[in-house]
Amino acid sequence: MRKFIVTHTGTLKYGDVRMHKDLLRGKEMCIGGGYYEFDYISNRLLLSGESYDFGKPKWNYIDELKVPSSLQGLTILYEGQDIRSFVDVKFV
C-alpha cells in the first residue's frame, strides 16, 4: 500500500510498503503517518488517514517538514488542507 510517515526529525518518507514501520531506518522514530496518492492532473500530493501503529501526523512536534526535492512543485495536502498551514516545508 502507498503509505507515508513523518519521522521525529521532521522528514517525510513515503513508499509502497506493507506496514508504516517499513519506512523507518536505523534509530528513526515515527510521529505519525497515513496514506498518499499523486494527483498528476492537479499537480498535488494527497496525504490522508492515519497509521494504525503511529496515528495521525503530529505536525506540532516539528518546526519544519523536510520533503524530498523530487516533490518540489507539487501542492501537498493533508486531509484536504495545505500542509504549510501546519508546518514550514523545506525541500531537500
C-alpha positions in Angstrom: 0.0 0.0 0.0 1.1 3.6 -0.5 2.0 4.8 2.9 3.8 7.8 4.3 5.3 8.7 7.7 6.8 11.7 9.4 10.0 11.0 11.4 11.0 12.6 14.7 13.5 14.7 12.7 10.7 16.1 10.5 11.4 14.1 7.4 8.5 13.0 5.1 9.1 9.4 3.9 6.8 7.6 1.6 6.6 4.3 -0.3 4.7 1.3 -1.3 5.1 -0.8 1.8 3.1 -3.3 3.9 3.5 -1.5 7.2 4.3 2.1 8.1 7.3 0.9 10.2 8.9 -0.5 7.0 9.7 3.1 6.0 11.9 3.6 9.1 15.6 3.1 9.0 18.1 2.6 11.9 17.1 4.6 15.0 14.4 6.7 13.3 11.2 7.2 15.2 7.8 7.9 13.7 5.5 10.7 14.8 2.6 9.7 12.6 1.6 8.7 9.1 -1.1 7.8 6.7 -1.7 7.1 3.1 -0.7 9.0 -0.1 -1.6 9.3 -3.7 -0.4 11.5 -6.5 -2.9 13.6 -8.4 -0.8 14.4 -11.5 -3.7 16.3 -13.3 -3.9 18.8 -10.4 -0.1 18.6 -9.6 -0.8 17.6 -6.0 0.3 15.0 -3.4 -2.6 14.0 -1.4 -1.9 12.7 2.2 -4.7 11.3 4.3 -5.7 8.9 7.1 -3.5 7.7 9.9 -1.2 4.9 10.7 -2.7 2.1 12.7 0.5 2.0 14.9 1.6 5.6 14.9 -1.6 7.6 14.5 -2.1 10.9 12.6 1.0 13.0 11.9 1.8 15.2 14.9 2.6 18.3 13.0 3.1 20.3 16.2 6.1 18.1 17.2 8.2 19.6 14.4 9.1 23.1 13.2 9.9 22.1 9.6 9.0 19.3 7.4 11.8 18.0 5.1 10.3 16.9 1.8 12.3 15.1 -0.9 13.2 17.6 -3.7 11.6 15.3 -6.2 8.3 16.5 -4.9 9.1 20.2 -5.4 6.4 21.9 -7.5 3.6 19.8 -6.1 1.0 21.2 -3.7 1.0 18.9 -0.7 -2.3 18.5 1.1 -3.2 16.5 4.3 -6.9 15.8 4.6 -7.6 18.5 2.0 -5.6 21.2 3.8 -2.2 22.6 2.6 0.4 21.2 5.0 2.0 24.7 5.1 -0.8 25.6 7.4 0.6 23.0 9.9 4.3 23.4 9.4 7.0 25.1 7.3 8.2 23.0 4.3 11.8 22.6 3.1 12.7 20.6 0.0 15.9 18.6 0.4 
